[in-house]
Amino acid sequence: MSIKRYFATKDTVITNAYLPSLQIRGTGSNQGASDVLDVFSIFAQANSSSREASRLLTYFPTTNIVSDRTAGLLPVSGSVSFVMKLYNAPHSETIPKGFDLLVSPLSQSFTEGNGLDFETLSDKTRGGERGADWIFAGSGSQWSTQGGDFLTSALSQTFDSGIEDLEIDITSLVENWINGNTPNNGVAVRLSTGSESGTTSYYTKKFFARGTEFFYKRP
């Protein structure tokens, strides 16, 4: 069985996490130039009922896939599988265990941005001008729902130990992108709604981003 890789061409992280002061949320921040992508939810950090979350956005273009299929380099629909893979990025912080991540196709496109700061969330997008954030998908374009607009279908993967790679079959989604049944605006990777709204913190799951120095760890 042969394997062909198609790499993501943009990715970023959006969050509504509080700034270090725990008074104001960093909803206008962006991490589009970072070499890692993080997903988390935090309960009761700012007060007894506060909730914070981050979600990663990534985009895989279908142009090369279509070209390869037309050229006969890629099998026809039904004879090939497409697997989305994000590689776990080891780190020294607490790693959550026993959680599900959802892969949700986006209903509108996003701008990658060039932010880097995960710690103080100081890289602001200026209303989406410098990339997507929790409120804006891009310059002058707000998400209909803060945190991203998703199509109804979502795929999920369970992470038992928390250090697993994300490796999920997205064949039906890619085929729908190719034939135009679903617009390809990229996908969001996020904790399940129950995890984000619950009373357990899942902090922090990290993946290598497309900007990583480790070529074979890129999405």
N, C-alpha and C positions, 0 to 999 in steps of 0.2 A: 504494500500500500504506500503510495507516494503522498507526500505532504508539501503543500505550497503555502507560504506565509504572505499575508497582506497586513501591513502595519497601519496603525492609527495615524492620522495626519493632524489631529488636534485633540487636546484633552485639558481639563482644568478641574478645579475643586470649587464648589460654592458652599457657603455656610451661613448659619444664623447664630454662630457661637458668640458669646460675650467677649468683649475686649478684656485685657487683664484687670481693669478696674472693676469688672463685674457690674457695671452700671449701664453700658451701652452695647448693643449687639453690633458685630462686624458684618452686617448684611451687604455692605458695599465692597467687600474685599474679593480678591481674585488670586489664584495661584497657577495661572496658565503656563508659566515658565519653570515651574518646579520640576525636580527630577523624581518626585514621589507624589502619589495621590492617596489621600486618606479619607476614610469613611468612619464616622462615629456618631454616637448619641450620648449625651450627658444629662443625667437627671440631678436636680437639686444642687447645682453648683452655685448659682447666683442667689437663690432663695429656696425655700422648702418645696416649691412646686415647679421651679424653672426647668425647661427642657431646651437642649441645644442639639443641633445635628449638622453633619456635613455630608455632601453627596458629590460623587465624581461624575463628570461628563466626558464622554469620549466619542470619537467619530472615525469610522472606517469607510472610506469612499468606495463606491462600487464600480467606478470607471474601469479600473484594471481588471476587475472580475469579469465584467461584460466583455471587454476586449479579449481576454484569454478564452472565454467560452466561444466567442465568435471565431477565433483563430483555431479552435479545436484543441487548445491546451488545457481546457478544463471540461470535465464531464458534464453532460446535460443534467437538467433538473431531475432529481430522483436517483441519480447515480453518484452524488457527491454530498459530503457533509461539511458544514461550516461550523467551526468551534471558536468561540471567543475565549481568549486566554489573557488574564492579567496575572503577573507574577508577584508573589508575596515579597514585600520588602522588609527584611528583618530590622528590628529596632529594639532599643533598650527600655521603652515605655511599657506600660501594662498592655497586654494583648487580650482582647475579649475572647470568650469561648462560648460555644453553643448558641449560635445565632444564624439567621438566614439573611442573605443578600439578594435583592431583587435587581434584575436587569430589565429596565423599562424603556421602550423606544420613545424618543422625544417627539412631540407634535410640532415643535418649531425649532429652527436652527439656533445655534449659539456661537458666540465669538470666543475664541480661546483666551486671549489676553496675555499679559506678560508679568503678572504678579509672582512673587516668590515667598513672601513672609507668612509662615504658618503660625508663628509665635504670637506676634502682636497684631496681626491682620492689618498691617499698615498700608498695604498696596491697594489703593482705592481705584475703582473703575470709573468714577465720575459719571454716574448714571449710565453705565454700560459702554461708555466711550472707549474704555481701555479693556473691555472684555466682559464676559458674563459674570454675574454675581447672583446672590440669593433673590434679588428683585428683578434684575434686568438680564435678558438673554443676550443682548448686545446693545449697541448705541441706539438710544431712542426706542427700544423695543422691550417692553416689560413682559415678564411671564404673566400669564393669566392667573396662575396660582403661584405664590411665592415659593421658591424652592424648585421650580421647574414644572413644565407641562408635559404630561405623559399620556401616551395612548393607553387604552384600557388593558391590553395584554401585557403580561409580565412573566418572565422566567425567574426561577429561584434556585439557589444553591445553599446547602447547609454547611456551615463551618463548625466542626466539632472541636478541634484543637485551637483554631484561630490562626494557624500559620499556613493553611492550605492556599494554593493558587486558586484563582477563580477560573474554572474551565467548564464552559457551559455550551451546549449545542444550540446554535441560533440559526439552524438551516432554514426553517420556515420563514423567519424574519428576513434573512438575506435574500431568499428567493422572491419574497414580496417586494423588497427594495428593487431587485433586478427587473421584475415585470411591471413595476409602477403601481402595484396595489397599495403599497405603504410608502409614504415619503421618507427618504433617508435623511433624517436630521441628527443622527447619532443616538446614543443611548445614555441613560443615567444608571449608575450603580449606587444603590442605597440600601439601608437597613429596612426591614419590613415595617409597615405602618405600626404594627403592634409594638415593635421594639423601640421605634422613635417616640411613641406616645406613652410608653410604659414607665415603670419606676426602677428599672435596672439600667445602669450605664454600660455602654459598649464602646470602650475607648482604649486603643485606637487600632483599627485595621489599616495597614498601609500596603500599597502596591507600587511597583515601579511605573513611572510615567514614560511617555515617549521621549522625553528629554534626558533619560538616564544615560550615563556613560557606558552601561552594560548593554551592548547592542542586542544580545539574544534574550534580554529581559524586557524588551519593549513590548507594549501591548500589540 
